[in-house]
Amino acid sequence: QASLEAVMRQHGLEFIQPASDAVFDPELHQAVGTVAAGEGEGEDAGPRLELLRRGYKMGRRILRPAQVRIIEG
């Protein structure tokens, strides 16, 4: 799998994999759901993203946005 990713990167493909503390960007992310934060998690942390399926872009063109779930604090 690592070699396939290396070949994809050589041809200019970039992966869209937002970090959990990233801000939702509708141009890069597709929200497929929203859930409340579980118990014990910070209420004031603000919304976080959970990556469900990474996206792809080539240059400035989005081939597939990353699918994310928004976790509200």
Buried (B, 14 or more C-beta within 10 A) or exposed (E): EEEEEEEBEEEEBBEBEBEEEBEBEEEBBBBEEEEEBEEEEEEEEEEBBBBEEBBBBEEEEBEEBBBBBBBEE
